[in-house]
Amino acid sequence: MSEVKISAETRNEFGKGASRRIRRENKVPGVLYGHGADPIHLTLPGHELLLALRTPNVLLSLNVDGKTQLAIPKAVQRDALRQGILKHVDLLLVRSGEKVTVEIPVHTEGELAPGSNLLEHVLSTLPVEAEATHIPTEVTVSIAGLEAGASILAKDIPLPSGSKLAIDEDAVVLQVLAAQAEEAPAESAEGDASAEA
């Protein structure tokens, strides 16, 4: 897991007007909280933060007023119309060696068994507990040769060392469904009958 260094500034202005001013400067308002400490209101560089957040559960090394703090993103608000615009970010303070529960993306590899089967992602992310400085970026599951009716449970997914499931091990993550044959629309059948009469 990579660590991204970002310089942040503490802020004293709050409210919608202050947030708009911050965003006009291509910066993002945020809050850093955790470990029972008072929340720290921050201003973060917009472009650097946007690039860092492309990695799920990225570990941020924040330089706040000359002091380094480790944090992971907990909640990110994006502009509803322009996803490349960040509106606000909540960051969770973490320490090296500390365990945190995060959601990691589930990726698949391989091809299903021949036929018109469909793969359903019951869960697109998997909740795991991992050390804050060693959070896996994703898990990969082989679906090669799976046929309709097959499912992959949480316990079937190989996790990186140091990580453990934070969900019921029998929870279904992926399942293979048989494609449903489309029935002829009822209207056209009635229309044919009236045409013959």
Disulfide bonds with the S-S distance in Angstrom:
none
